[in-house]
Amino acid sequence: MAVSEEKQRAALARLEKFSRFTDSSIGIPFTKFRFGAEALIGLIPGFGDLAGLLLASYVLVEAQRAGASSKVKLRMVRNMLIDFLGGLLPVVGDAFDAIYKANTRNTELLKRYLEEQLEIEPPPKSFPWWTLIWLSIFFAIITGGLTLIL
């Protein structure tokens, strides 16, 4: 079942807001570096990384609803696992969470996929000129024959 372009665009808008919140909503003063709520949640030992993985699954659910290909969804799962496993590393895991930004990566994957789908339109059918010509000749012959008979 195809998902309408309007629904796809709405899903992307939701995902961009979600990704911004989870990956880059907090800026470090006097730097360009930003991190999000997921990096903060990841600071909670044991629970934080699992909660981050559950949050990241929202992007995957939206990709399923938007009709993303299996290839795109597998790449998303890979990004989620890299983020999750990287976050489990002692000491550097929390910094990794702040840097890797799996939700932003996955939102971009879905965005590129949907934009490619919207660009693919079947070429317009050309006018059947030869059919028109042959039918015109055919009807001219029939009409001419009928006028001769009548």
MODELLER restraints for C-alpha pairs under 7 A, 6 or more apart:
rsr = mdl.restraints
at = mdl.atoms
rsr.add(forms.Gaussian(group=physical.xy_distance, feature=features.Distance(at['CA:2:A'], at['CA:67:A']), mean=6.96, stdev=0.5))
rsr.add(forms.Gaussian(group=physical.xy_distance, feature=features.Distance(at['CA:3:A'], at['CA:66:A']), mean=6.00, stdev=0.5))
rsr.add(forms.Gaussian(group=physical.xy_distance, feature=features.Distance(at['CA:3:A'], at['CA:67:A']), mean=6.65, stdev=0.5))
rsr.add(forms.Gaussian(group=physical.xy_distance, feature=features.Distance(at['CA:8:A'], at['CA:66:A']), mean=5.76, stdev=0.5))
rsr.add(forms.Gaussian(group=physical.xy_distance, feature=features.Distance(at['CA:11:A'], at['CA:62:A']), mean=6.74, stdev=0.5))
rsr.add(forms.Gaussian(group=physical.xy_distance, feature=features.Distance(at['CA:12:A'], at['CA:111:A']), mean=6.70, stdev=0.5))
rsr.add(forms.Gaussian(group=physical.xy_distance, feature=features.Distance(at['CA:15:A'], at['CA:59:A']), mean=6.65, stdev=0.5))
rsr.add(forms.Gaussian(group=physical.xy_distance, feature=features.Distance(at['CA:15:A'], at['CA:107:A']), mean=6.22, stdev=0.5))
rsr.add(forms.Gaussian(group=physical.xy_distance, feature=features.Distance(at['CA:16:A'], at['CA:107:A']), mean=6.67, stdev=0.5))
rsr.add(forms.Gaussian(group=physical.xy_distance, feature=features.Distance(at['CA:19:A'], at['CA:103:A']), mean=5.24, stdev=0.5))
rsr.add(forms.Gaussian(group=physical.xy_distance, feature=features.Distance(at['CA:19:A'], at['CA:104:A']), mean=5.12, stdev=0.5))
rsr.add(forms.Gaussian(group=physical.xy_distance, feature=features.Distance(at['CA:21:A'], at['CA:36:A']), mean=5.72, stdev=0.5))
rsr.add(forms.Gaussian(group=physical.xy_distance, feature=features.Distance(at['CA:21:A'], at['CA:37:A']), mean=6.28, stdev=0.5))
rsr.add(forms.Gaussian(group=physical.xy_distance, feature=features.Distance(at['CA:22:A'], at['CA:36:A']), mean=4.49, stdev=0.5))
rsr.add(forms.Gaussian(group=physical.xy_distance, feature=features.Distance(at['CA:22:A'], at['CA:37:A']), mean=4.65, stdev=0.5))
rsr.add(forms.Gaussian(group=physical.xy_distance, feature=features.Distance(at['CA:22:A'], at['CA:38:A']), mean=4.91, stdev=0.5))
rsr.add(forms.Gaussian(group=physical.xy_distance, feature=features.Distance(at['CA:23:A'], at['CA:35:A']), mean=5.20, stdev=0.5))
rsr.add(forms.Gaussian(group=physical.xy_distance, feature=features.Distance(at['CA:23:A'], at['CA:36:A']), mean=3.95, stdev=0.5))
rsr.add(forms.Gaussian(group=physical.xy_distance, feature=features.Distance(at['CA:23:A'], at['CA:37:A']), mean=6.58, stdev=0.5))
rsr.add(forms.Gaussian(group=physical.xy_distance, feature=features.Distance(at['CA:23:A'], at['CA:38:A']), mean=6.39, stdev=0.5))
rsr.add(forms.Gaussian(group=physical.xy_distance, feature=features.Distance(at['CA:23:A'], at['CA:101:A']), mean=5.37, stdev=0.5))
rsr.add(forms.Gaussian(group=physical.xy_distance, feature=features.Distance(at['CA:23:A'], at['CA:103:A']), mean=6.81, stdev=0.5))
rsr.add(forms.Gaussian(group=physical.xy_distance, feature=features.Distance(at['CA:23:A'], at['CA:104:A']), mean=6.72, stdev=0.5))
rsr.add(forms.Gaussian(group=physical.xy_distance, feature=features.Distance(at['CA:24:A'], at['CA:34:A']), mean=4.83, stdev=0.5))
rsr.add(forms.Gaussian(group=physical.xy_distance, feature=features.Distance(at['CA:24:A'], at['CA:35:A']), mean=4.15, stdev=0.5))
rsr.add(forms.Gaussian(group=physical.xy_distance, feature=features.Distance(at['CA:24:A'], at['CA:36:A']), mean=4.35, stdev=0.5))
rsr.add(forms.Gaussian(group=physical.xy_distance, feature=features.Distance(at['CA:25:A'], at['CA:34:A']), mean=6.65, stdev=0.5))
rsr.add(forms.Gaussian(group=physical.xy_distance, feature=features.Distance(at['CA:25:A'], at['CA:35:A']), mean=6.11, stdev=0.5))
rsr.add(forms.Gaussian(group=physical.xy_distance, feature=features.Distance(at['CA:25:A'], at['CA:36:A']), mean=4.84, stdev=0.5))
rsr.add(forms.Gaussian(group=physical.xy_distance, feature=features.Distance(at['CA:26:A'], at['CA:34:A']), mean=5.40, stdev=0.5))
rsr.add(forms.Gaussian(group=physical.xy_distance, feature=features.Distance(at['CA:26:A'], at['CA:35:A']), mean=5.30, stdev=0.5))
rsr.add(forms.Gaussian(group=physical.xy_distance, feature=features.Distance(at['CA:26:A'], at['CA:36:A']), mean=5.53, stdev=0.5))
rsr.add(forms.Gaussian(group=physical.xy_distance, feature=features.Distance(at['CA:27:A'], at['CA:33:A']), mean=6.03, stdev=0.5))
rsr.add(forms.Gaussian(group=physical.xy_distance, feature=features.Distance(at['CA:27:A'], at['CA:34:A']), mean=4.27, stdev=0.5))
rsr.add(forms.Gaussian(group=physical.xy_distance, feature=features.Distance(at['CA:27:A'], at['CA:35:A']), mean=6.48, stdev=0.5))
rsr.add(forms.Gaussian(group=physical.xy_distance, feature=features.Distance(at['CA:28:A'], at['CA:34:A']), mean=6.16, stdev=0.5))
rsr.add(forms.Gaussian(group=physical.xy_distance, feature=features.Distance(at['CA:35:A'], at['CA:98:A']), mean=5.24, stdev=0.5))
rsr.add(forms.Gaussian(group=physical.xy_distance, feature=features.Distance(at['CA:38:A'], at['CA:52:A']), mean=5.64, stdev=0.5))
rsr.add(forms.Gaussian(group=physical.xy_distance, feature=features.Distance(at['CA:39:A'], at['CA:94:A']), mean=6.51, stdev=0.5))
rsr.add(forms.Gaussian(group=physical.xy_distance, feature=features.Distance(at['CA:39:A'], at['CA:97:A']), mean=5.33, stdev=0.5))
rsr.add(forms.Gaussian(group=physical.xy_distance, feature=features.Distance(at['CA:39:A'], at['CA:98:A']), mean=5.05, stdev=0.5))
rsr.add(forms.Gaussian(group=physical.xy_distance, feature=features.Distance(at['CA:41:A'], at['CA:48:A']), mean=4.92, stdev=0.5))
rsr.add(forms.Gaussian(group=physical.xy_distance, feature=features.Distance(at['CA:41:A'], at['CA:52:A']), mean=6.99, stdev=0.5))
rsr.add(forms.Gaussian(group=physical.xy_distance, feature=features.Distance(at['CA:42:A'], at['CA:48:A']), mean=3.93, stdev=0.5))
rsr.add(forms.Gaussian(group=physical.xy_distance, feature=features.Distance(at['CA:42:A'], at['CA:49:A']), mean=4.91, stdev=0.5))
rsr.add(forms.Gaussian(group=physical.xy_distance, feature=features.Distance(at['CA:42:A'], at['CA:52:A']), mean=6.58, stdev=0.5))
rsr.add(forms.Gaussian(group=physical.xy_distance, feature=features.Distance(at['CA:42:A'], at['CA:94:A']), mean=6.33, stdev=0.5))
rsr.add(forms.Gaussian(group=physical.xy_distance, feature=features.Distance(at['CA:43:A'], at['CA:94:A']), mean=6.31, stdev=0.5))
rsr.add(forms.Gaussian(group=physical.xy_distance, feature=features.Distance(at['CA:49:A'], at['CA:84:A']), mean=6.02, stdev=0.5))
rsr.add(forms.Gaussian(group=physical.xy_distance, feature=features.Distance(at['CA:49:A'], at['CA:87:A']), mean=6.21, stdev=0.5))
rsr.add(forms.Gaussian(group=physical.xy_distance, feature=features.Distance(at['CA:49:A'], at['CA:88:A']), mean=6.84, stdev=0.5))
rsr.add(forms.Gaussian(group=physical.xy_distance, feature=features.Distance(at['CA:53:A'], at['CA:80:A']), mean=6.56, stdev=0.5))
rsr.add(forms.Gaussian(group=physical.xy_distance, feature=features.Distance(at['CA:53:A'], at['CA:84:A']), mean=6.09, stdev=0.5))
rsr.add(forms.Gaussian(group=physical.xy_distance, feature=features.Distance(at['CA:56:A'], at['CA:80:A']), mean=6.55, stdev=0.5))
rsr.add(forms.Gaussian(group=physical.xy_distance, feature=features.Distance(at['CA:56:A'], at['CA:103:A']), mean=5.89, stdev=0.5))
rsr.add(forms.Gaussian(group=physical.xy_distance, feature=features.Distance(at['CA:59:A'], at['CA:103:A']), mean=6.80, stdev=0.5))
rsr.add(forms.Gaussian(group=physical.xy_distance, feature=features.Distance(at['CA:59:A'], at['CA:106:A']), mean=6.89, stdev=0.5))
rsr.add(forms.Gaussian(group=physical.xy_distance, feature=features.Distance(at['CA:59:A'], at['CA:107:A']), mean=6.80, stdev=0.5))
rsr.add(forms.Gaussian(group=physical.xy_distance, feature=features.Distance(at['CA:60:A'], at['CA:73:A']), mean=6.65, stdev=0.5))
rsr.add(forms.Gaussian(group=physical.xy_distance, feature=features.Distance(at['CA:60:A'], at['CA:76:A']), mean=6.81, stdev=0.5))
rsr.add(forms.Gaussian(group=physical.xy_distance, feature=features.Distance(at['CA:63:A'], at['CA:110:A']), mean=6.48, stdev=0.5))
rsr.add(forms.Gaussian(group=physical.xy_distance, feature=features.Distance(at['CA:68:A'], at['CA:110:A']), mean=6.99, stdev=0.5))
rsr.add(forms.Gaussian(group=physical.xy_distance, feature=features.Distance(at['CA:72:A'], at['CA:109:A']), mean=6.84, stdev=0.5))
rsr.add(forms.Gaussian(group=physical.xy_distance, feature=features.Distance(at['CA:76:A'], at['CA:106:A']), mean=5.41, stdev=0.5))
rsr.add(forms.Gaussian(group=physical.xy_distance, feature=features.Distance(at['CA:79:A'], at['CA:102:A']), mean=5.59, stdev=0.5))
rsr.add(forms.Gaussian(group=physical.xy_distance, feature=features.Distance(at['CA:80:A'], at['CA:102:A']), mean=5.92, stdev=0.5))
rsr.add(forms.Gaussian(group=physical.xy_distance, feature=features.Distance(at['CA:83:A'], at['CA:97:A']), mean=6.32, stdev=0.5))
rsr.add(forms.Gaussian(group=physical.xy_distance, feature=features.Distance(at['CA:83:A'], at['CA:100:A']), mean=6.50, stdev=0.5))
rsr.add(forms.Gaussian(group=physical.xy_distance, feature=features.Distance(at['CA:83:A'], at['CA:102:A']), mean=6.11, stdev=0.5))
rsr.add(forms.Gaussian(group=physical.xy_distance, feature=features.Distance(at['CA:86:A'], at['CA:93:A']), mean=5.46, stdev=0.5))
rsr.add(forms.Gaussian(group=physical.xy_distance, feature=features.Distance(at['CA:86:A'], at['CA:96:A']), mean=6.16, stdev=0.5))
rsr.add(forms.Gaussian(group=physical.xy_distance, feature=features.Distance(at['CA:87:A'], at['CA:93:A']), mean=3.93, stdev=0.5))
rsr.add(forms.Gaussian(group=physical.xy_distance, feature=features.Distance(at['CA:87:A'], at['CA:94:A']), mean=5.63, stdev=0.5))
rsr.add(forms.Gaussian(group=physical.xy_distance, feature=features.Distance(at['CA:87:A'], at['CA:96:A']), mean=6.06, stdev=0.5))
rsr.add(forms.Gaussian(group=physical.xy_distance, feature=features.Distance(at['CA:87:A'], at['CA:97:A']), mean=5.43, stdev=0.5))
